[in-house]
Amino acid sequence: MTDKMTYQVDQLEDKVKRLHEELLTLNTQVIAVEKNLLVLRGEATLVEKEVTSMASKSGWLYKIITAGFVTAIIAWIVAGGLAE
């Protein structure tokens, strides 16, 4: 009876060791994934800031272009563009 119990204890001990190794492997993988997520979040924040900056700059660009067209039309009218 004791031989059988010793065998079962040894089997359980081996299973515990394998499970412990798998747990360590999974823990390492989770840590790597968390690091990658942090890097991606940082990059996403930078991209969001750049897009916001571009949007605000393009608003000014549209205003400047529109003002240029309006000025050109007024200059054309003043120069006698409608009289021709």
Secondary structure, DSSP 8 states (H G I E B T S, - for coil): -HHHHHHHHHHHHHHHHHHHHHHHHHHHHHHHHHHHHHHHHHHHHHHHHHHHHHHHHHHHHHHHHHHHHHHHHHHHHHTTTTT-
